[in-house]
C-alpha cells in the first residue's frame, strides 16, 4: 500500500525486527542485495510483507519474490544458508504469477529443523531494486507481530528516477537554466572553482529539490545574494555550456538583489561585501594557486639535500620564477579586471589603474619609501602595491561609480575619450594618495595580526581553526578568508593560517576516501575516489557535497581529523609560502628565500599524516557504513527507532 510515494512494509512473522546490518549473512548485511531488514521469527508462519504479484519462487523453497504495483521487487529470504536444505523445512502456499495481499500467508518454515542443522532462522525482507526505486528507507527495531508495519520505503519521484541519467554538459546546462527559473530570471552568472553563482531576479522561481537530485549537481545554496549551484570539478565545462546558451550574459553587471531586504543594514552590507569579494577573487584563484605550486617546486629543486638541481641565478630558474611571480606581481591588474566585470563597469579602465599602481617606477619609489609630498604635517609616501588586493578592489568600485556619474553628465559624443581619461586620472590619484595607503596599511596590519595570533596561540588556534574552517566552505563564506591569506603572503611572504586550512582539505579527503574503500556500492566507490582526489588537490566541495554532508558523521569525522592536523600545525608553528592547499600544495611549505629551512615541510608531513589517519579511522569505525541512508531522505518522516 502506497501513500504519497510511501510504501509500508509488514513484518513477515512474529518475532524481533533487527537492522539489516545486524544479520549474520555477510552479503545481505552490507546491503549488496538492497535495503531492507531482518526478523528473528518466534513461529514458522510467514506472510507477504507487501501486496503484489509473485515473481519468483526458489526451487529450494527458501526464497519468494514479490513485485508491487509500484515496481518494488521485494525478496523474502527465509533463514541464512538454508539453500542447502533443498526445501525440506519449507512449505510454499502460493504459486508463481499469483497475486497476493499484504499479510496473506505465503509459506511456513520448520524452525526446529533449521536450528537442528545449526543454521540461522532469520527472515530477510529486501528490496532488491533499491538503487533504482528508493529515495529513502527506514525501519523500527522492536518486537513485532505478524502483519505489523515495521518499515517504510520512500519511492523516488518521476524526476528523481530520471535524475540518475548522466547528462552531457549542454544537456545539464539546459536543465540548470530551466530549473533556476529560465533565461529571463537570470541577471548574471559567475563561477568559482566548484560552483555556478547565479544572480537571479527571483530566487523563489528556482527548483532546489529538482536541481539537488540531478546527477552532476552536488547541491544548491542561497548565500551572499547568489543562487549557488555546486557542480564540483567540472564547473568550468558546465559554465561554458550555460554561457553558450546565454550569449552576452557575461557582459551584464551583477545587480544587487532583494534577497537581503528584510535583513538589518550590517548583515546586508556584509552579504554584499562577501558577494563582491567572491566575484572579484574567484576568477583569479586558479592562476595564483598554480603560481604558488611553481614557486614551491622551484624551492624544492634548489635544496642542497637534493643536490641543488637548479641554481637560483640560472636562466632557467629566473625564467620559470618570472612565470610564477607574474600572477602575484601584477595581481592588482587581474583583480581590477575581474572586479570591474563583476560590477558591470569597464574592465580595461580598471586594468589600467592596476597597471599604474604596479608600474615599475611606482614600485621602485614604493620600495624605497620615496616621499610624494607633505601637507599640513602629513607625509605622503609611495607604497609598493604589487601583490596587493584590497586597494585595487576599492579602486575598481570607485572607478565604476565614477564611470556611472560621468556617463550621466557628459554628452555621448565625449564619453568615449573623457570617461576613461577622467576616471583613470581621478581614481588613480585617490588610490595613490588616500585610499591605497589606508587600505594597504590596514590589510597588512590584519595579515600580520592573524599570522601572530595563529603562531602565538600554538596548538589551541590550530585545533579550533582546523575543526571549524570547513563549515565556512558549506556556506561559501571561505571566500572571505581567501583575500586575507593572499594578503598575508603578499605582506609577510607566508601564511600560518593557510597551513592550518591545508590540513582541513586533506582530512575531508581522507574521510571520503574511507567511505570509498569501505563501501561495497560501485557508485559510492566511484564518487568517493574522485572526491578524495579533488580534496587532496585542494578542492573539498565535491567531497563535502557529494558524500560527507549527506552522511553527516562523515563530515564530522573529517572535522575531527582536521582538528588534530591543525593542532599539530599550530604546535609546530608551521607556515606556508604559497597559496595552494591539500597534498598537492606540499611544495608551498618550502621557503623560497631559505630553501634549507625545512621545519614547515616537516610540519606538513606530520600534520597531513595525522589528519589522514585520524579522519580515515574515525570515518571507518564511526562515520559510515553501507546501511546508512542519506540523512535528508530519512528526515522525510520522523519515527522512533528510525535507522
SULTABEL-V847925 format. One record per residue. N is the residue number from 0. RES is the residue in one letter. PHI is phi in degrees with one decimal (999 if undefined). PSI is psi as a letter, one per 40 degrees, with the letter a starting at -180 (none if undefined). Layout:
((N;RES;PHI;PSI) (N;RES;PHI;PSI))
This chain:
((0;X;999;h) (1;X;-114.8;h) (2;X;-141.2;h) (3;X;54.2;f) (4;X;65.6;e) (5;X;-114.8;h) (6;X;-118.5;h) (7;X;-81.3;h) (8;X;-111.6;h) (9;X;-90.9;i) (10;X;-67.7;h) (11;X;-78.1;e) (12;X;-164.6;i) (13;X;-71.4;h) (14;X;155.6;a) (15;X;-109.1;h) (16;X;-80.9;h) (17;X;-129.8;i) (18;X;-64.3;i) (19;X;-58.8;d) (20;X;-65.8;e) (21;X;-93.0;e) (22;X;-77.9;i) (23;X;-85.4;e) (24;X;-76.8;h) (25;X;-66.1;d) (26;X;-78.9;d) (27;X;-65.3;d) (28;X;-65.3;d) (29;X;-92.8;e) (30;X;79.3;e) (31;X;-63.6;d) (32;X;-97.7;e) (33;X;117.8;i) (34;X;-80.1;i) (35;X;168.4;a) (36;X;-155.5;i) (37;X;-115.8;i) (38;X;-140.5;h) (39;X;-86.5;h) (40;X;-77.5;i) (41;X;-102.8;e) (42;X;-145.3;i) (43;X;-99.8;e) (44;X;-88.0;h) (45;X;-116.0;h) (46;X;-118.0;i) (47;X;-71.8;h) (48;X;-77.3;e) (49;X;-143.3;i) (50;X;-88.7;i) (51;X;162.7;a) (52;X;-115.0;h) (53;X;-67.4;h) (54;X;-107.1;e) (55;X;-161.2;h) (56;X;-130.5;h) (57;X;-64.6;i) (58;X;-58.5;d) (59;X;-90.1;e) (60;X;63.9;e) (61;X;-87.0;e) (62;X;-144.9;i) (63;X;-132.6;h) (64;X;-108.1;h) (65;X;-129.7;h) (66;X;-106.8;h) (67;X;-81.9;i) (68;X;-63.1;d) (69;X;-83.7;e) (70;X;92.3;e) (71;X;-72.5;h) (72;X;-102.3;h) (73;X;-103.8;h) (74;X;-109.0;h) (75;X;-105.6;h) (76;X;-111.2;h) (77;X;-96.6;h) (78;X;84.8;i) (79;X;-109.5;h) (80;X;60.9;f) (81;X;-86.1;e) (82;X;-60.9;d) (83;X;-72.7;e) (84;X;-83.4;e) (85;X;56.2;f) (86;X;86.8;e) (87;X;-59.0;d) (88;X;-82.9;e) (89;X;-117.1;i) (90;X;-132.2;h) (91;X;-94.1;h) (92;X;-105.5;e) (93;X;-130.3;i) (94;X;-119.6;i) (95;X;-63.8;h) (96;X;89.8;e) (97;X;-78.9;i) (98;X;-81.7;h) (99;X;-131.9;i) (100;X;-104.6;i) (101;X;-58.2;h) (102;X;94.7;e) (103;X;-76.8;i) (104;X;-61.9;h) (105;X;-124.8;e) (106;X;-167.3;i) (107;X;-129.4;i) (108;X;-135.5;h) (109;X;-85.8;g) (110;X;-63.3;d) (111;X;-64.5;d) (112;X;-63.2;d) (113;X;-68.5;d) (114;X;-65.8;d) (115;X;-62.3;d) (116;X;-90.3;e) (117;X;58.7;f) (118;X;-110.8;i) (119;X;-80.0;h) (120;X;-90.6;e) (121;X;-55.2;h) (122;X;-93.3;h) (123;X;-102.2;h) (124;X;-113.4;h) (125;X;-126.1;i) (126;X;-102.4;h) (127;X;-74.4;e) (128;X;-110.3;f) (129;X;-56.9;d) (130;X;-60.4;d) (131;X;-83.5;d) (132;X;-109.8;d) (133;X;-100.5;h) (134;X;-93.2;d) (135;X;-172.5;i) (136;X;-154.4;h) (137;X;-136.1;i) (138;X;-145.7;i) (139;X;-104.2;h) (140;X;-80.6;h) (141;X;-173.3;i) (142;X;-62.8;i) (143;X;-142.2;i) (144;X;-102.0;i) (145;X;-52.1;h) (146;X;92.2;e) (147;X;-69.0;i) (148;X;-77.4;h) (149;X;-113.9;e) (150;X;-149.1;i) (151;X;-137.5;h) (152;X;-106.9;h) (153;X;-106.2;h) (154;X;-76.5;i) (155;X;-67.0;i) (156;X;-75.2;i) (157;X;-58.9;d) (158;X;-67.6;d) (159;X;-67.7;d) (160;X;-66.1;d) (161;X;-82.7;e) (162;X;-72.7;e) (163;X;-77.0;e) (164;X;-72.1;h) (165;X;-79.7;h) (166;X;-92.2;i) (167;X;-71.0;i) (168;X;-61.2;d) (169;X;-66.2;d) (170;X;-65.9;d) (171;X;-65.9;d) (172;X;-61.8;d) (173;X;-60.7;d) (174;X;-61.6;d) (175;X;-65.9;d) (176;X;-57.3;d) (177;X;-60.8;d) (178;X;-91.6;e) (179;X;-96.7;e) (180;X;111.6;e) (181;X;90.1;i) (182;X;-56.9;d) (183;X;-72.0;e) (184;X;-95.8;e) (185;X;-102.7;h) (186;X;-85.4;d) (187;X;-162.3;i) (188;X;-149.1;h) (189;X;-127.3;i) (190;X;-144.8;i) (191;X;-113.5;a) (192;X;-69.5;d) (193;X;-132.8;e) (194;X;-127.8;i) (195;X;-84.8;h) (196;X;-115.3;g) (197;X;-87.7;i) (198;X;-108.1;h) (199;X;-102.9;i) (200;X;-70.0;d) (201;X;-144.6;h) (202;X;-67.9;e) (203;X;-68.0;e) (204;X;-79.8;e) (205;X;-77.9;i) (206;X;-101.8;g) (207;X;-57.7;d) (208;X;-64.1;d) (209;X;-64.6;d) (210;X;-65.2;d) (211;X;-61.9;d) (212;X;-90.1;e) (213;X;-87.2;h) (214;X;-61.2;h) (215;X;103.9;e) (216;X;-118.4;h) (217;X;-85.2;d) (218;X;-173.2;i) (219;X;-130.5;i) (220;X;-144.5;i) (221;X;-111.9;h) (222;X;-159.0;i) (223;X;58.7;f) (224;X;75.5;e) (225;X;-118.1;i) (226;X;-103.5;h) (227;X;-101.0;h) (228;X;-107.5;h) (229;X;-83.8;h) (230;X;-102.6;d) (231;X;104.8;a) (232;X;-66.7;e) (233;X;-94.6;e) (234;X;-60.5;d) (235;X;-63.6;d) (236;X;-65.1;d) (237;X;-69.0;d) (238;X;-58.9;d) (239;X;-60.7;d) (240;X;-67.1;d) (241;X;-65.4;d) (242;X;-65.6;d) (243;X;-64.4;d) (244;X;-88.0;e) (245;X;-126.4;g) (246;X;-60.1;h) (247;X;88.2;e) (248;X;-66.1;d) (249;X;-66.3;e) (250;X;-87.8;e) (251;X;-89.6;i) (252;X;-70.1;i) (253;X;-93.6;g) (254;X;-70.9;i) (255;X;-69.5;h) (256;X;-94.3;i) (257;X;-95.4;e) (258;X;-59.6;d) (259;X;-98.9;e) (260;X;-57.9;d) (261;X;-91.1;e) (262;X;-96.5;i) (263;X;-70.6;i) (264;X;-57.8;d) (265;X;-66.1;d) (266;X;-62.8;d) (267;X;-63.8;d) (268;X;-64.6;d) (269;X;-64.1;d) (270;X;-61.9;d) (271;X;-64.8;d) (272;X;-64.1;d) (273;X;-61.6;d) (274;X;-62.1;d) (275;X;-67.5;d) (276;X;-62.7;d) (277;X;-58.0;d) (278;X;-64.9;d) (279;X;-80.2;d) (280;X;-92.1;d) (281;X;-58.0;d) (282;X;-68.3;e) (283;X;-103.3;e) (284;X;-61.0;d) (285;X;-58.7;d) (286;X;-71.9;d) (287;X;-76.0;d) (288;X;-66.1;d) (289;X;-61.6;d) (290;X;-63.5;d) (291;X;-63.9;d) (292;X;-63.7;d) (293;X;-61.2;d) (294;X;-62.0;d) (295;X;-65.3;d) (296;X;-64.4;d) (297;X;-62.7;d) (298;X;-62.4;d) (299;X;-62.8;d) (300;X;-73.1;e) (301;X;-99.1;e) (302;X;-66.3;h) (303;X;-60.6;d) (304;X;-62.8;d) (305;X;-102.1;e) (306;X;82.7;e) (307;X;47.2;g) (308;X;-60.9;d) (309;X;-127.9;i) (310;X;-95.6;h) (311;X;-63.8;e) (312;X;-100.4;e) (313;X;-75.3;i) (314;X;-59.0;d) (315;X;-63.3;d) (316;X;-61.5;d) (317;X;-63.1;d) (318;X;-66.3;d) (319;X;-66.6;d) (320;X;-62.8;d) (321;X;-65.3;d) (322;X;-59.4;d) (323;X;-72.0;d) (324;X;-69.1;d) (325;X;-59.6;d) (326;X;-63.4;d) (327;X;-78.5;d) (328;X;-61.1;d) (329;X;-101.0;f) (330;X;-54.7;d) (331;X;-57.2;d) (332;X;-66.6;d) (333;X;-64.1;d) (334;X;-66.2;d) (335;X;-61.8;d) (336;X;-61.0;d) (337;X;-64.9;d) (338;X;-64.2;d) (339;X;-64.5;d) (340;X;-64.1;d) (341;X;-63.0;d) (342;X;-86.5;e) (343;X;80.5;e) (344;X;-96.5;a) (345;X;-78.4;h) (346;X;-68.5;d) (347;X;-69.2;d) (348;X;-62.6;d) (349;X;-63.3;d) (350;X;-64.9;d) (351;X;-65.2;d) (352;X;-63.1;d) (353;X;-62.7;d) (354;X;-64.8;d) (355;X;-64.7;d) (356;X;-74.9;e) (357;X;-110.4;e) (358;X;-62.1;h) (359;X;-49.4;d) (360;X;-67.6;d) (361;X;-64.2;d) (362;X;-65.4;d) (363;X;-61.3;d) (364;X;-65.1;d) (365;X;-66.8;d) (366;X;-65.9;d) (367;X;-85.7;e) (368;X;72.5;f) (369;X;-63.7;i) (370;X;-79.9;h) (371;X;-81.7;d) (372;X;-169.8;i) (373;X;-117.7;i) (374;X;-147.6;h) (375;X;58.1;f) (376;X;87.3;e) (377;X;-94.1;h) (378;X;-102.4;h) (379;X;-106.3;h) (380;X;-110.4;i) (381;X;-73.1;i) (382;X;-121.7;i) (383;X;-89.8;h) (384;X;-101.0;e) (385;X;-64.4;i) (386;X;72.2;e) (387;X;-91.5;i) (388;X;-129.0;d) (389;X;-61.6;d) (390;X;-58.8;d) (391;X;-74.9;d) (392;X;-61.8;d) (393;X;-67.1;d) (394;X;-62.3;d) (395;X;-63.7;d) (396;X;-66.0;d) (397;X;-63.0;d) (398;X;-63.1;d) (399;X;-62.7;d) (400;X;-64.9;d) (401;X;-64.5;d) (402;X;-60.1;d) (403;X;-60.1;d) (404;X;-66.7;d) (405;X;-63.9;d) (406;X;-68.0;d) (407;X;-83.2;d) (408;X;-101.0;d) (409;X;-94.8;i) (410;X;-61.1;i) (411;X;-59.3;d) (412;X;-75.1;e) (413;X;-101.0;e) (414;X;-68.2;d) (415;X;-57.3;d) (416;X;-93.9;d) (417;X;-83.3;d) (418;X;-64.0;d) (419;X;-66.5;d) (420;X;-60.6;d) (421;X;-68.2;d) (422;X;-61.5;d) (423;X;-63.2;d) (424;X;-64.3;d) (425;X;-69.3;d) (426;X;-68.6;d) (427;X;-62.2;d) (428;X;-66.1;d) (429;X;-60.2;d) (430;X;-64.2;d) (431;X;-67.9;d) (432;X;-95.9;d) (433;X;-116.6;c) (434;X;-67.8;d) (435;X;-59.1;d) (436;X;-59.5;d) (437;X;-67.2;d) (438;X;-66.6;d) (439;X;-64.7;d) (440;X;-62.9;d) (441;X;-65.5;d) (442;X;-63.6;d) (443;X;-63.1;d) (444;X;-63.6;d) (445;X;-63.2;d) (446;X;-62.6;d) (447;X;-64.8;d) (448;X;-63.4;d) (449;X;-63.8;d) (450;X;-59.8;d) (451;X;-65.0;d) (452;X;-61.7;d) (453;X;-66.5;d) (454;X;-71.0;d) (455;X;-76.8;d) (456;X;-76.3;e) (457;X;59.2;b) (458;X;-62.7;d) (459;X;-66.3;d) (460;X;-61.9;d) (461;X;-63.5;d) (462;X;-63.0;d) (463;X;-67.8;d) (464;X;-64.1;d) (465;X;-61.3;d) (466;X;-71.9;d) (467;X;-115.2;e) (468;X;-60.4;d) (469;X;-67.8;e) (470;X;-64.0;d) (471;X;-64.9;d) (472;X;-63.0;d) (473;X;-57.1;d) (474;X;-98.4;e) (475;X;73.9;e) (476;X;-81.8;e) (477;X;-64.6;e) (478;X;-66.7;d) (479;X;-71.5;d) (480;X;-88.7;d) (481;X;-53.5;d) (482;X;-65.2;d) (483;X;-66.0;d) (484;X;-63.8;d) (485;X;-60.9;d) (486;X;-68.5;d) (487;X;-58.6;d) (488;X;-65.0;d) (489;X;-67.0;d) (490;X;-89.0;d) (491;X;-118.5;e) (492;X;82.4;e) (493;X;-156.3;i) (494;X;-148.4;h) (495;X;-70.6;d) (496;X;-62.1;d) (497;X;-66.5;d) (498;X;-63.9;d) (499;X;-72.0;d) (500;X;-57.9;d) (501;X;-56.5;d) (502;X;-65.2;d) (503;X;-67.2;d) (504;X;-66.8;d) (505;X;-64.1;d) (506;X;-65.6;d) (507;X;-64.4;d) (508;X;-65.0;d) (509;X;-66.2;d) (510;X;-64.1;d) (511;X;-72.0;d) (512;X;-65.8;d) (513;X;-61.4;d) (514;X;-61.7;d) (515;X;-63.0;d) (516;X;-72.8;d) (517;X;-76.7;d) (518;X;-69.2;i) (519;X;-99.5;e) (520;X;-87.7;h) (521;X;-61.5;d) (522;X;-68.4;d) (523;X;-68.6;d) (524;X;-63.1;d) (525;X;-61.4;d) (526;X;-66.7;d) (527;X;-64.3;d) (528;X;-66.0;d) (529;X;-62.9;d) (530;X;-68.1;d) (531;X;-65.6;d) (532;X;-59.8;d) (533;X;-61.1;d) (534;X;-65.4;d) (535;X;-65.8;d) (536;X;-93.1;e) (537;X;100.1;e) (538;X;-122.1;h) (539;X;-95.0;e) (540;X;-57.5;d) (541;X;-58.5;d) (542;X;-69.2;d) (543;X;-65.1;d) (544;X;-84.7;d) (545;X;-74.5;d) (546;X;-135.6;d) (547;X;-57.2;d) (548;X;-74.6;d) (549;X;-70.8;d) (550;X;-117.0;g) (551;X;-55.5;d) (552;X;-65.9;d) (553;X;-67.7;d) (554;X;-62.1;d) (555;X;-61.9;d) (556;X;-62.6;d) (557;X;-63.1;d) (558;X;-66.3;d) (559;X;-63.6;d) (560;X;-62.1;d) (561;X;-71.7;d) (562;X;-62.4;d) (563;X;-69.0;d) (564;X;-64.0;d) (565;X;-64.6;d) (566;X;-58.5;d) (567;X;-63.2;d) (568;X;-61.6;d) (569;X;-68.3;d) (570;X;-63.5;d) (571;X;-95.3;e) (572;X;54.6;f) (573;X;-74.2;i) (574;X;-148.4;i) (575;X;-118.6;i) (576;X;-113.1;e) (577;X;-142.5;a) (578;X;-97.4;d) (579;X;-73.8;i) (580;X;-113.9;a) (581;X;78.4;a) (582;X;-63.4;d) (583;X;-67.0;e) (584;X;-87.9;e) (585;X;-54.6;d) (586;X;-67.4;d) (587;X;-76.3;e) (588;X;-92.9;e) (589;X;-89.7;h) (590;X;-79.5;h) (591;X;-60.0;d) (592;X;-78.1;d) (593;X;-137.7;g) (594;X;-58.0;d) (595;X;-80.1;e) (596;X;-81.8;h) (597;X;-108.9;e) (598;X;-57.5;d) (599;X;-67.5;d) (600;X;-67.6;d) (601;X;-63.7;d) (602;X;-59.9;d) (603;X;-58.4;d) (604;X;-62.3;d) (605;X;-69.7;d) (606;X;-63.2;d) (607;X;-65.5;d) (608;X;-62.0;d) (609;X;-63.9;d) (610;X;-59.7;d) (611;X;-66.7;d) (612;X;-64.5;d) (613;X;-65.1;d) (614;X;-62.3;d) (615;X;-64.8;d) (616;X;-66.6;d) (617;X;-62.0;d) (618;X;-64.0;d) (619;X;-64.0;d) (620;X;-81.2;d) (621;X;-120.9;d) (622;X;-81.2;d) (623;X;-153.3;i) (624;X;-149.0;i) (625;X;-67.7;e) (626;X;-86.3;e) (627;X;-70.1;i) (628;X;-111.9;i) (629;X;-59.0;h) (630;X;-52.2;d) (631;X;-60.8;d) (632;X;-71.2;d) (633;X;-64.3;d) (634;X;-69.4;e) (635;X;-58.5;d) (636;X;-131.2;h) (637;X;-104.6;h) (638;X;-133.9;i) (639;X;-63.4;i) (640;X;80.1;e) (641;X;-65.0;i) (642;X;-119.1;none))
